[in-house]
Amino acid sequence: MKAFHLLSSISNLAFHNSSVAEKPVTHLLSSISYLLSPICTLAALAATAARAANVLVEAETAVETEAPMVCVTNEVATGDVGHTASGGAWLSIPEKAGNPPKLEKGFAKFEVEIPSDGGWYLWARVLWDGECSNSFTIQIDDGAPFLFGEDTTFNVWHWVRYPVSRMAKPVTLSKGRHTIVFRNREDGVALDQFLLTTEKRYVPVGVAAP
């Protein structure tokens, strides 16, 4: 705001003295506007970030799990998957562990504290083994379960959003504690972190920090 007040004051000064030094003042205003532009942009981004709220959850903090959903750590993992997972631990339904309709079991339940009423977007950092191993079923409280995933990025940790369409409405949640359950839909899937955000344009990259 101080930047805008400064620019406004100089503009008024330039107007009242335009007959004296019109061109120098115009050049001065142009230079100041150019210099202040990045500051104003940063201020706008900071204001957006201040309004947004993020709730980050590590997969291994699930309050309850049921096989074939299992917790995996660096000590038992093969390859370099663990080295790029947050905290070196994650949840997985291993390939060939079984999935519906042959196997209805397997879930991870989380208790999440939501700081305010509103619309929330759900992001999850996942790793899919392939096109037949790229989704979970998610249920929030007593709401209807919904499909999560089915994108085509395989064998690398990446973030997936729900709802997928930016035109779709976010999940409405009230302030307080909520239960979120990731259920077995396909084997060959892994979950490292998930987060809820009120910011529509927010896109997590890499390992998310609290």
KEMI-552503 format. One record per atom (N, C-alpha, C, O, CB): x, y, z. Coordinates in steps of 0.2 Angstrom, whole numbers, padded with zeros to 4 digits, always signed. Glycine has a CB too. Example, Ala and Ser with C-alpha at 12.3 -4.5 7.8 and 13.67 -1.06 7.14 Angstrom:
REM residues 2
+0066-0028+0039
+0062-0022+0039
+0066-0016+0039
+0071-0017+0042
+0057-0022+0045
+0064-0011+0035
+0068-0005+0036
+0064+0000+0039
+0067+0006+0040
+0070-0003+0029
This chain:
REM residues 210
+0004-0006+0000
+0000+0000+0000
+0004+0006+0000
+0003+0011-0003
-0005+0000+0006
+0010+0006+0004
+0014+0012+0004
+0017+0014-0003
+0018+0019-0005
+0020+0011+0008
+0018+0008-0007
+0021+0009-0014
+0015+0013-0018
+0017+0018-0022
+0023+0003-0017
+0009+0011-0017
+0004+0014-0021
+0003+0022-0019
+0002+0026-0023
-0003+0010-0021
+0003+0023-0012
+0003+0030-0010
+0008+0034-0013
+0007+0040-0014
+0003+0030-0002
+0014+0031-0013
+0020+0035-0015
+0019+0037-0023
+0020+0043-0025
+0027+0031-0015
+0017+0032-0027
+0016+0033-0034
+0010+0038-0035
+0010+0043-0039
+0014+0027-0037
+0005+0038-0031
-0001+0043-0031
+0001+0050-0029
-0001+0054-0033
-0007+0041-0026
+0006+0051-0024
+0008+0057-0022
+0012+0060-0028
+0012+0066-0029
+0012+0057-0016
+0016+0056-0031
+0021+0059-0036
+0016+0061-0042
+0018+0066-0046
+0026+0054-0038
+0011+0057-0044
+0007+0058-0049
+0003+0065-0048
+0003+0069-0053
+0001+0053-0050
+0001+0066-0042
-0002+0073-0041
+0003+0079-0042
+0001+0084-0044
-0005+0073-0034
+0009+0077-0039
+0014+0082-0040
+0015+0084-0047
+0016+0090-0049
+0020+0080-0037
+0015+0079-0051
+0017+0080-0058
+0011+0083-0062
+0012+0087-0066
+0018+0073-0062
+0005+0082-0060
-0001+0086-0063
-0001+0093-0061
-0002+0097-0066
-0007+0083-0060
+0001+0095-0055
+0001+0102-0053
+0007+0106-0056
+0007+0112-0057
+0001+0103-0046
+0012+0102-0058
+0018+0106-0061
+0019+0104-0068
+0025+0104-0070
+0024+0104-0056
+0014+0101-0072
+0015+0099-0078
+0018+0104-0083
+0022+0103-0088
+0009+0096-0081
+0016+0111-0082
+0018+0116-0086
+0025+0118-0085
+0029+0121-0090
+0014+0122-0085
+0028+0116-0080
+0035+0117-0078
+0040+0112-0081
+0045+0114-0084
+0036+0118-0071
+0038+0106-0080
+0043+0101-0082
+0039+0094-0084
+0040+0089-0080
+0048+0099-0076
+0035+0095-0089
+0031+0089-0091
+0035+0083-0092
+0033+0077-0090
+0027+0091-0096
+0040+0083-0097
+0043+0077-0099
+0048+0074-0094
+0047+0068-0093
+0047+0079-0105
+0052+0078-0090
+0056+0075-0085
+0051+0071-0080
+0053+0066-0078
+0060+0080-0081
+0046+0074-0078
+0041+0071-0073
+0038+0065-0076
+0038+0060-0072
+0036+0076-0070
+0036+0065-0082
+0033+0059-0085
+0038+0053-0085
+0037+0048-0084
+0031+0061-0092
+0045+0055-0087
+0050+0050-0087
+0051+0047-0080
+0052+0041-0079
+0056+0053-0090
+0051+0052-0075
+0052+0049-0068
+0046+0045-0066
+0048+0039-0063
+0052+0055-0064
+0040+0046-0068
+0035+0042-0066
+0035+0035-0069
+0034+0030-0066
+0028+0045-0068
+0037+0035-0075
+0038+0029-0079
+0043+0025-0076
+0042+0018-0075
+0040+0030-0086
+0049+0028-0074
+0054+0024-0071
+0052+0021-0064
+0053+0015-0062
+0060+0028-0070
+0048+0025-0060
+0046+0023-0053
+0041+0017-0054
+0041+0012-0050
+0043+0029-0049
+0036+0018-0059
+0032+0013-0060
+0035+0006-0062
+0033+0001-0060
+0027+0015-0066
+0040+0006-0066
+0044+0001-0068
+0047-0003-0062
+0047-0009-0061
+0049+0002-0073
+0050+0001-0058
+0053-0001-0052
+0049-0004-0047
+0050-0009-0043
+0058+0004-0048
+0043-0001-0046
+0038-0003-0041
+0034-0009-0043
+0031-0013-0039
+0033+0002-0039
+0034-0011-0050
+0030-0016-0052
+0031-0023-0049
+0026-0026-0047
+0031-0017-0060
+0038-0025-0048
+0039-0031-0045
+0037-0031-0037
+0035-0036-0035
+0046-0033-0045
+0037-0025-0034
+0035-0025-0027
+0028-0026-0027
+0026-0029-0022
+0038-0018-0024
+0024-0023-0031
+0017-0023-0031
+0015-0031-0032
+0010-0033-0029
+0013-0019-0036
+0018-0034-0037
+0017-0041-0038
+0018-0045-0032
+0014-0049-0031
+0021-0043-0044
+0024-0044-0029
+0025-0048-0023
+0020-0047-0018
+0019-0052-0014
+0032-0047-0021
+0018-0041-0017
+0013-0039-0012
+0007-0043-0013
+0003-0045-0008
+0012-0032-0011
+0005-0043-0019
-0002-0047-0021
-0001-0054-0020
-0006-0057-0017
-0003-0045-0028
+0005-0057-0021
+0006-0064-0020
+0006-0065-0013
+0003-0071-0010
+0012-0066-0023
+0009-0061-0009
+0009-0062-0002
+0002-0062+0001
+0001-0065+0006
+0014-0057+0002
-0002-0057-0001
-0009-0056+0001
-0013-0063+0000
-0017-0065+0004
-0012-0050-0002
-0012-0066-0006
-0015-0072-0008
-0013-0077-0003
-0017-0081-0001
-0014-0074-0015
-0007-0078-0002
-0004-0083+0002
-0007-0082+0009
-0008-0087+0013
+0004-0083+0002
-0007-0076+0011
-0010-0075+0018
-0017-0077+0019
-0019-0080+0024
-0009-0068+0020
-0021-0076+0014
-0028-0078+0014
-0029-0086+0013
-0034-0088+0016
-0032-0075+0008
-0024-0089+0010
-0025-0096+0009
-0023-0100+0015
-0019-0098+0020
-0020-0099+0003
-0026-0106+0016
-0024-0110+0021
-0023-0117+0019
-0026-0120+0015
-0030-0111+0027
-0017-0120+0021
-0015-0127+0019
-0015-0131+0025
-0013-0129+0031
-0008-0127+0016
-0017-0138+0024
-0017-0143+0029
-0013-0149+0026
-0015-0152+0022
-0024-0145+0032
-0007-0150+0029
-0002-0155+0026
-0002-0161+0031
-0002-0161+0037
+0005-0152+0025
-0003-0167+0028
-0003-0173+0031
+0002-0178+0028
+0002-0179+0022
-0010-0177+0031
+0006-0181+0033
+0011-0187+0030
+0007-0193+0030
+0004-0195+0035
+0017-0187+0035
+0008-0197+0025
+0004-0204+0024
+0005-0208+0030
+0001-0212+0032
+0006-0207+0018
+0012-0209+0033
+0013-0213+0038
+0010-0211+0045
+0011-0215+0049
+0021-0214+0039
+0007-0206+0045
+0003-0204+0051
-0004-0206+0052
-0007-0204+0056
+0004-0196+0052
-0006-0211+0047
-0013-0213+0047
-0014-0216+0054
-0010-0220+0057
-0014-0219+0042
-0020-0215+0057
-0022-0217+0063
-0024-0225+0063
-0024-0228+0068
-0028-0213+0066
-0026-0227+0057
-0027-0234+0056
-0026-0236+0049
-0028-0233+0044
-0035-0235+0058
-0023-0242+0048
-0022-0245+0041
-0025-0252+0041
-0025-0256+0047
-0015-0245+0039
-0027-0255+0036
-0029-0262+0035
-0025-0264+0029
-0025-0261+0023
-0036-0262+0034
-0022-0270+0029
-0019-0274+0024
-0024-0275+0018
-0029-0276+0019
-0015-0280+0026
-0021-0274+0012
-0014-0274+0010
-0011-0267+0010
-0006-0266+0007
-0014-0277+0003
-0014-0262+0013
-0011-0255+0013
-0006-0256+0019
-0007-0258+0025
-0016-0250+0015
+0000-0255+0017
+0006-0256+0022
+0010-0249+0022
+0011-0246+0017
+0010-0262+0020
+0014-0248+0028
+0019-0243+0028
+0026-0246+0026
+0028-0251+0028
+0019-0240+0035
+0029-0242+0022
+0035-0244+0019
+0041-0238+0021
+0039-0233+0021
+0035-0245+0011
+0047-0241+0023
+0052-0236+0024
+0058-0237+0020
+0058-0242+0016
+0054-0237+0032
+0063-0233+0020
+0069-0233+0016
+0073-0240+0018
+0076-0243+0013
+0074-0228+0018
+0072-0242+0024
+0076-0248+0026
+0073-0255+0022
+0077-0259+0021
+0075-0249+0033
+0067-0255+0020
+0065-0261+0017
+0063-0259+0009
+0061-0264+0006
+0058-0263+0020
+0064-0253+0007
+0062-0251+0000
+0068-0253-0004
+0073-0254-0002
+0061-0244+0000
+0066-0255-0011
+0071-0256-0016
+0071-0250-0021
+0066-0247-0021
+0069-0263-0020
+0077-0249-0024
+0077-0244-0028
+0078-0237-0025
+0080-0237-0019
+0071-0243-0033
+0077-0232-0028
+0078-0225-0025
+0071-0222-0024
+0071-0216-0022
+0082-0221-0030
+0066-0225-0023
+0059-0222-0022
+0059-0219-0015
+0057-0213-0014
+0054-0227-0022
+0062-0222-0010
+0062-0220-0003
+0066-0213-0002
+0065-0209+0002
+0065-0225+0001
+0071-0212-0006
+0076-0207-0006
+0072-0200-0008
+0074-0195-0006
+0082-0207-0010
+0067-0201-0012
+0063-0195-0014
+0056-0194-0010
+0052-0190-0012
+0062-0195-0021
+0055-0199-0005
+0049-0198-0002
+0050-0194+0005
+0055-0194+0007
+0046-0206+0001
+0045-0191+0007
+0045-0186+0012
+0046-0190+0019
+0042-0195+0020
+0039-0182+0013
+0052-0189+0022
+0053-0192+0028
+0055-0199+0028
+0056-0203+0033
+0047-0192+0033
+0056-0202+0021
+0058-0209+0020
+0053-0214+0022
+0055-0220+0023
+0065-0210+0024
+0047-0212+0022
+0042-0217+0024
+0035-0215+0020
+0034-0209+0019
+0040-0217+0031
+0031-0220+0018
+0025-0219+0014
+0021-0225+0015
+0023-0230+0018
+0027-0218+0007
+0015-0225+0012
+0010-0230+0012
+0010-0233+0005
+0010-0229+0000
+0003-0228+0014
+0009-0240+0005
+0009-0243-0002
+0004-0249-0002
+0003-0252+0003
+0016-0245-0004
+0001-0250-0008
-0003-0256-0009
+0002-0260-0014
+0001-0258-0020
-0010-0255-0011
+0006-0264-0012
+0011-0267-0017
+0007-0270-0023
+0002-0273-0023
+0015-0272-0014
+0011-0270-0029
+0009-0274-0035
+0007-0281-0033
+0011-0285-0030
+0014-0273-0040
+0001-0283-0036
-0001-0290-0035
-0003-0292-0028
-0004-0298-0026
+0004-0295-0037
-0004-0287-0024
-0007-0288-0017
-0015-0289-0017
-0017-0292-0012
-0005-0282-0013
-0018-0287-0023
-0025-0288-0023
-0029-0282-0023
-0027-0277-0020
-0027-0293-0018
-0035-0282-0027
-0039-0276-0027
-0046-0278-0028
-0047-0284-0030
-0036-0271-0032
-0051-0274-0027
-0058-0275-0029
-0059-0277-0036
-0055-0275-0040
-0063-0270-0027
-0064-0282-0038
-0069-0285-0033
-0066-0291-0029
-0069-0294-0025
-0075-0286-0037
-0060-0294-0031
-0058-0300-0028
-0056-0298-0021
-0057-0303-0017
-0052-0302-0032
-0053-0293-0019
-0051-0291-0012
-0054-0284-0011
-0051-0279-0013
-0043-0291-0012
-0058-0284-0006
-0062-0277-0004
-0058-0274+0002
-0059-0268+0003
-0069-0279-0002
-0053-0277+0004
-0050-0274+0010
-0044-0270+0008
-0042-0269+0002
-0046-0280+0015
-0042-0266+0013
-0036-0261+0012
-0038-0254+0012
-0041-0252+0008
-0033-0263+0005
-0036-0251+0018
-0037-0243+0018
-0032-0240+0023
-0028-0243+0027
-0044-0242+0020
-0032-0233+0023
-0028-0229+0027
-0033-0224+0030
-0036-0220+0026
-0021-0227+0024
-0034-0223+0036
-0038-0218+0039
-0034-0213+0042
-0030-0214+0046
-0043-0221+0044
-0036-0206+0041
-0033-0201+0044
-0038-0196+0048
-0044-0195+0045
-0030-0197+0038
-0036-0193+0053
-0040-0188+0056
-0037-0181+0055
-0031-0180+0057
-0040-0190+0064
-0041-0177+0052
-0038-0170+0050
-0042-0165+0053
-0048-0165+0053
-0038-0170+0042
-0038-0160+0055
-0041-0154+0058
-0041-0148+0053
-0036-0146+0051
-0037-0152+0065
-0047-0146+0052
-0048-0141+0047
-0049-0134+0051
-0053-0134+0055
-0054-0142+0042
-0045-0129+0049
-0045-0123+0053
-0051-0118+0052
-0052-0114+0056
-0039-0119+0052
-0054-0119+0046
-0060-0114+0045
-0065-0117+0040
-0063-0122+0036
-0057-0108+0042
-0071-0115+0040
-0076-0117+0035
-0074-0115+0028
-0071-0109+0027
-0083-0114+0037
-0076-0119+0023
-0075-0116+0016
-0074-0122+0011
-0075-0128+0013
-0069-0112+0016
-0072-0120+0005
-0070-0125+0000
-0063-0127+0000
-0059-0122+0000
-0072-0122-0007
-0062-0133+0000
-0055-0136+0000
-0053-0140-0006
-0057-0144-0008
-0054-0139+0007
-0047-0139-0008
-0045-0143-0014
-0040-0148-0011
-0036-0147-0007
-0041-0139-0019
-0041-0155-0013
-0037-0160-0011
-0031-0162-0016
-0032-0163-0021
-0041-0166-0009
-0025-0162-0013
-0019-0164-0017
-0016-0170-0014
-0016-0170-0007
-0014-0158-0018
-0013-0175-0017
-0010-0180-0015
-0003-0182-0019
-0003-0181-0025
-0014-0187-0014
+0002-0183-0015
+0008-0185-0018
+0009-0192-0019
+0009-0196-0014
+0015-0182-0014
+0008-0195-0025
+0007-0202-0026
+0012-0205-0031
+0016-0201-0034
+0000-0203-0029
+0013-0211-0031
+0017-0215-0036
+0013-0221-0039
+0011-0225-0035
+0024-0217-0033
+0012-0221-0045
+0008-0226-0049
+0013-0231-0052
+0018-0228-0055
+0003-0223-0053
+0011-0237-0052
+0015-0242-0056
+0014-0242-0063
+0018-0244-0067
+0015-0249-0053
+0008-0240-0065
+0006-0241-0072
-0002-0239-0073
-0005-0237-0068
+0007-0248-0075
-0004-0240-0079
-0011-0237-0081
-0016-0242-0077
-0022-0239-0077
-0012-0238-0088
-0015-0247-0075
-0020-0251-0071
-0018-0251-0063
-0021-0255-0059
-0019-0259-0073
-0014-0246-0062
-0012-0245-0055
-0011-0238-0054
-0005-0236-0052
-0005-0249-0053
-0016-0234-0054
-0015-0227-0054
-0021-0223-0050
-0023-0218-0053
-0015-0224-0061
-0024-0226-0045
-0030-0223-0042
-0031-0226-0035
-0029-0231-0033
-0036-0224-0046
-0034-0222-0031
-0037-0224-0025
-0045-0222-0025
-0047-0218-0029
-0034-0220-0019
-0048-0225-0020
-0055-0222-0018
-0054-0218-0012
-0052-0221-0007
-0061-0228-0018
-0057-0212-0012
-0057-0208-0006
-0064-0207-0003
-0068-0206-0007
-0053-0201-0007
-0064-0207+0004
-0070-0205+0007
-0069-0200+0013
-0064-0201+0016
-0074-0211+0010
-0073-0195+0013
-0072-0190+0018
-0078-0190+0022
-0084-0189+0020
-0071-0183+0015
-0077-0191+0029
-0083-0192+0034
-0088-0197+0031
-0086-0203+0029
-0086-0185+0035
-0094-0195+0031
-0099-0200+0029
-0101-0199+0022
-0107-0201+0019
-0105-0200+0033
-0097-0195+0018
-0099-0193+0011
-0098-0199+0006
-0095-0204+0008
-0095-0187+0009
-0101-0198+0000
-0100-0203-0005
-0093-0204-0007
-0089-0199-0008
-0104-0201-0011
-0090-0210-0007
-0083-0211-0010
-0082-0208-0017
-0087-0209-0021
-0081-0219-0009
-0076-0206-0018
-0075-0204-0025
-0068-0206-0028
-0064-0208-0024
-0075-0196-0025
-0068-0206-0034
-0062-0209-0038
-0057-0203-0037
-0058-0197-0039
-0063-0211-0045
-0050-0205-0036
-0045-0201-0035
-0039-0204-0039
-0037-0209-0038
-0042-0199-0028
-0037-0200-0044
-0031-0202-0048
-0033-0203-0056
-0036-0199-0059
-0028-0208-0045
-0030-0209-0058
-0031-0211-0065
-0028-0206-0070
-0030-0205-0076
-0038-0211-0067
-0022-0203-0068
-0018-0199-0073
-0013-0203-0076
-0013-0209-0074
-0015-0193-0069
-0009-0201-0080
-0004-0205-0084
+0003-0204-0082
+0007-0204-0087
-0005-0204-0091
+0005-0202-0076
+0012-0201-0074
+0014-0207-0070
+0011-0208-0064
+0013-0194-0070
+0019-0211-0072
+0020-0217-0069
+0027-0217-0066
+0032-0214-0069
+0019-0223-0073
+0028-0221-0061
+0035-0223-0058
+0039-0217-0056
+0045-0217-0056
+0039-0226-0063
+0035-0212-0054
+0039-0206-0051
+0034-0202-0046
+0028-0202-0047
+0041-0201-0056
+0036-0200-0040
+0032-0196-0036
+0029-0190-0039
+0033-0186-0043
+0035-0194-0029
+0023-0189-0039
+0020-0183-0042
+0013-0181-0038
+0011-0185-0035
+0019-0184-0049
+0011-0175-0039
+0005-0172-0036
-0001-0173-0040
-0001-0171-0046
+0006-0165-0033
-0007-0175-0037
-0013-0176-0041
-0018-0172-0037
-0018-0172-0031
-0015-0183-0042
-0023-0168-0041
-0028-0164-0037
-0035-0167-0038
-0036-0170-0043
-0027-0157-0040
-0039-0166-0033
-0046-0167-0033
-0050-0161-0031
-0048-0158-0026
-0048-0173-0029
-0055-0158-0034
-0057-0160-0041
-0052-0159-0046
-0048-0154-0046
-0064-0157-0043
-0052-0163-0052
-0047-0162-0057
-0048-0155-0061
-0044-0152-0062
-0047-0168-0062
-0054-0154-0063
-0056-0148-0067
-0056-0142-0062
-0058-0142-0057
-0063-0149-0070
-0053-0137-0065
-0052-0131-0061
-0059-0127-0061
-0060-0122-0058
-0047-0126-0064
-0064-0130-0065
-0071-0127-0065
-0075-0130-0060
-0080-0127-0058
-0074-0127-0072
-0073-0136-0058
-0077-0139-0053
-0077-0136-0046
-0072-0133-0044
-0075-0147-0052
-0082-0137-0042
-0082-0134-0035
-0078-0138-0031
-0077-0144-0031
-0089-0134-0033
-0074-0135-0026
-0070-0139-0021
-0074-0142-0016
-0080-0142-0016
-0065-0134-0017
-0071-0146-0012
-0074-0150-0007
-0076-0145-0001
-0072-0141+0001
-0070-0156-0004
-0082-0145+0001
-0085-0141+0006
-0084-0144+0013
-0086-0150+0014
-0092-0139+0006
-0080-0141+0017
-0078-0144+0024
-0079-0138+0029
-0078-0132+0028
-0071-0146+0024
-0082-0141+0035
-0083-0136+0041
-0077-0136+0045
-0073-0141+0045
-0089-0138+0045
-0076-0131+0049
-0071-0131+0054
-0071-0136+0059
-0077-0138+0061
-0070-0124+0058
-0065-0139+0060
-0065-0145+0065
-0062-0151+0062
-0059-0151+0057
-0073-0147+0067
-0063-0157+0066
-0060-0163+0064
-0064-0167+0059
-0070-0167+0059
-0059-0167+0070
-0060-0170+0054
-0064-0174+0049
-0060-0180+0048
-0054-0180+0049
-0064-0170+0042
-0063-0185+0045
-0060-0192+0044
-0059-0192+0036
-0064-0192+0033
-0064-0197+0047
-0053-0194+0034
-0052-0195+0027
-0049-0202+0026
-0044-0204+0030
-0047-0190+0024
-0052-0206+0022
-0050-0213+0021
-0048-0214+0014
-0052-0213+0009
-0056-0218+0023
-0042-0216+0013
-0039-0219+0006
-0040-0226+0006
-0038-0230+0010
-0032-0217+0005
-0044-0228+0001
-0046-0235+0001
-0043-0239-0006
-0041-0236-0011
-0054-0236+0000
-0042-0245-0005
-0039-0249-0010
-0044-0249-0016
-0050-0251-0016
-0038-0257-0008
-0042-0247-0022
-0045-0248-0028
-0041-0252-0033
-0044-0255-0037
-0047-0241-0031
-0034-0251-0033
-0030-0254-0037
-0023-0255-0033
-0021-0251-0029
-0028-0250-0044
-0020-0261-0035
-0013-0262-0031
-0008-0259-0036
-0009-0256-0041
-0012-0269-0030
-0002-0258-0033
+0004-0255-0037
+0003-0248-0036
+0005-0244-0041
+0003-0257-0044
+0001-0245-0030
+0000-0238-0029
+0003-0236-0022
+0004-0240-0018
-0007-0236-0029
+0005-0230-0022
+0009-0227-0016
+0007-0220-0014
+0005-0216-0019
+0016-0228-0016
+0006-0219-0008
+0004-0212-0005
+0010-0209-0001
+0011-0213+0004
-0002-0212-0002
+0012-0203-0002
+0018-0201+0002
+0015-0195+0007
+0017-0195+0013
+0023-0198-0002
+0011-0190+0004
+0008-0185+0008
+0002-0183+0004
+0001-0185-0001
+0013-0179+0008
-0002-0180+0008
-0008-0176+0005
-0009-0170+0009
-0008-0169+0014
-0014-0181+0005
-0012-0165+0005
-0014-0159+0008
-0020-0156+0006
-0023-0158+0000
-0008-0154+0007
-0023-0152+0010
-0030-0148+0008
-0028-0141+0008
-0025-0138+0013
-0035-0150+0013
-0030-0137+0003
-0029-0130+0002
-0035-0126+0000
-0039-0129-0003
-0023-0129-0003
-0036-0120+0003
-0041-0116+0000
-0040-0112-0006
-0044-0109-0009
-0043-0111+0006
-0033-0112-0008
-0031-0108-0014
-0032-0112-0020
-0029-0117-0021
-0024-0106-0013
-0036-0110-0024
-0038-0113-0031
-0032-0114-0035
-0031-0119-0039
-0043-0110-0035
-0027-0109-0035
-0021-0109-0040
-0015-0112-0037
-0010-0112-0040
-0020-0102-0042
-0016-0114-0031
-0010-0117-0027
-0008-0124-0031
-0012-0128-0032
-0011-0118-0020
-0001-0125-0032
+0001-0131-0035
+0007-0133-0031
+0012-0130-0032
+0003-0130-0043
+0007-0139-0027
+0013-0141-0023
+0018-0144-0028
+0016-0147-0033
+0011-0146-0018
+0025-0143-0026
+0030-0146-0030
+0035-0149-0026
+0037-0147-0021
+0034-0140-0034
+0037-0155-0028
+0042-0159-0024
+0039-0161-0017
+0033-0162-0016
+0048-0155-0023
+0043-0162-0012
+0041-0163-0005
+0038-0157-0002
+0041-0152-0002
+0046-0166-0001
+0032-0157+0000
+0028-0151+0003
+0031-0150+0010
+0032-0155+0014
+0021-0152+0003
+0032-0144+0012
+0034-0143+0019
+0028-0140+0023
+0024-0137+0020
+0040-0138+0019
+0028-0141+0029
+0023-0138+0034
+0022-0131+0033
+0018-0128+0036
+0023-0140+0041
